[in-house]
């Protein structure tokens, strides 16, 4: 499945403008043959926008969700987008996956919140593994800091995730996560990992780009630089199946020895 990674911070503070950026990128991705477009963390509103994140938050089936569904349907590709989700009095840092016909397939709420900003503005999610079927692959959803917890990625591997989507707001000086941790996660769990970052400065943060689609062999199929960019690469189920035979980490596990982990 050809997967497009939209490395962009969009237009922080404006959902309307970010939907325009998404629409334009979806057109380019579809023209290049992509079946799936993945954005960065909190793409629809911006990340470092302070209390405005609560003001701009919407339900999973709100107006912004309808707009994304229309974009996906018009361009004929699935879209996974980061946004602040409101449910009652709570706001979650969420990721929603919409199919190429505009159907909402899955919604994930970030379970591991990073730093004071996120803990002050969001409620942590409580469902560790969220998946959906897409073009013959089992797609898993995760956000940024979550991927730095090996237990959570392994839970996805044990649940059969083939392609793990990880929108992120990876900032300086933690670029080693994009460069080293993500490819290792893909290898040790025998899956593809699409890690899609923001770029540039927002408030006190400097986002480092380096978005990547890492394969189960630990090699990046695509790697963006430090500027706004749309990169594409394939998640190949045949290669994944062969890699899992050659690297049987999940079969060779000894769960009885791991009790101390919990």
JOWOJO-V465259 format. One record per backbone hydrogen bond with DSSP energy under -1.0 kcal/mol. CO is the residue of the C=O (numbers start at 1). NH is the residue of the N-H. E is the energy in kcal/mol with one decimal. If there is no record, write none. Layout:
CO;NH;E
CO;NH;E
//
This chain:
1;235;-1.9
2;35;-2.9
2;36;-1.2
3;233;-1.9
4;38;-2.6
5;7;-1.1
5;231;-1.9
6;8;-1.2
7;229;-2.0
11;14;-1.9
14;18;-2.0
15;19;-2.2
16;20;-1.4
17;21;-2.1
18;22;-2.5
19;23;-2.4
20;24;-2.3
21;25;-2.4
22;26;-2.7
23;27;-1.9
24;28;-1.9
25;29;-2.9
26;30;-2.6
27;31;-2.1
28;32;-1.4
29;34;-2.5
30;33;-1.5
35;78;-2.6
36;4;-3.3
37;80;-2.8
38;6;-2.9
40;43;-1.3
42;45;-1.0
42;46;-2.8
45;13;-3.9
47;49;-1.9
49;52;-1.6
50;53;-1.8
51;54;-1.1
51;55;-1.1
52;56;-2.6
58;86;-1.8
59;62;-2.0
62;66;-2.0
63;67;-2.2
64;68;-2.5
65;69;-2.4
66;70;-2.1
67;71;-2.0
68;72;-2.8
69;73;-2.5
70;74;-2.5
71;75;-2.1
72;76;-1.5
72;77;-1.5
78;37;-2.3
79;98;-3.0
80;39;-2.4
81;96;-2.3
82;44;-2.3
83;94;-2.4
84;58;-1.9
85;92;-2.9
87;90;-2.0
90;87;-2.6
91;123;-2.8
92;85;-2.8
93;110;-3.2
94;83;-2.3
95;108;-2.9
96;81;-2.3
97;105;-2.8
97;106;-1.4
98;79;-2.3
99;102;-1.9
103;99;-3.2
106;97;-2.8
108;95;-2.4
110;125;-3.0
115;119;-2.0
116;120;-2.2
117;121;-1.2
118;122;-2.3
130;141;-2.1
132;139;-3.2
134;137;-2.1
137;134;-2.8
138;162;-3.1
138;163;-1.8
139;132;-2.0
140;165;-3.1
143;146;-2.4
144;147;-2.0
145;148;-1.6
146;149;-1.8
149;152;-1.0
149;153;-1.4
150;154;-2.5
151;155;-1.9
152;156;-1.5
153;157;-2.2
154;158;-2.7
155;159;-1.3
156;161;-2.5
157;160;-1.3
162;192;-3.1
163;140;-2.6
164;194;-3.0
165;142;-1.8
166;196;-1.7
167;144;-2.4
168;41;-1.2
170;208;-2.0
171;174;-2.5
174;177;-2.0
175;179;-2.2
176;180;-3.2
176;181;-1.6
177;182;-2.7
180;184;-1.7
181;185;-2.7
182;186;-2.2
183;187;-2.1
184;188;-3.2
185;189;-1.4
186;191;-1.8
192;164;-3.2
193;214;-2.6
194;166;-3.4
195;212;-2.2
196;168;-3.2
198;209;-1.6
200;207;-3.1
202;205;-2.6
205;202;-2.4
206;172;-2.8
207;200;-1.3
211;224;-2.8
212;195;-3.1
213;221;-3.6
214;193;-2.2
215;218;-2.2
219;215;-2.4
222;213;-1.5
225;210;-2.9
229;7;-2.5
231;5;-3.2
233;3;-3.4
236;240;-2.2
237;241;-2.4
238;242;-2.0
239;243;-2.4
240;244;-2.1
241;245;-1.4
242;246;-2.0
243;247;-1.9
247;249;-1.9
248;252;-2.1
254;257;-2.4
255;258;-1.8
258;261;-1.9
259;262;-1.5
//
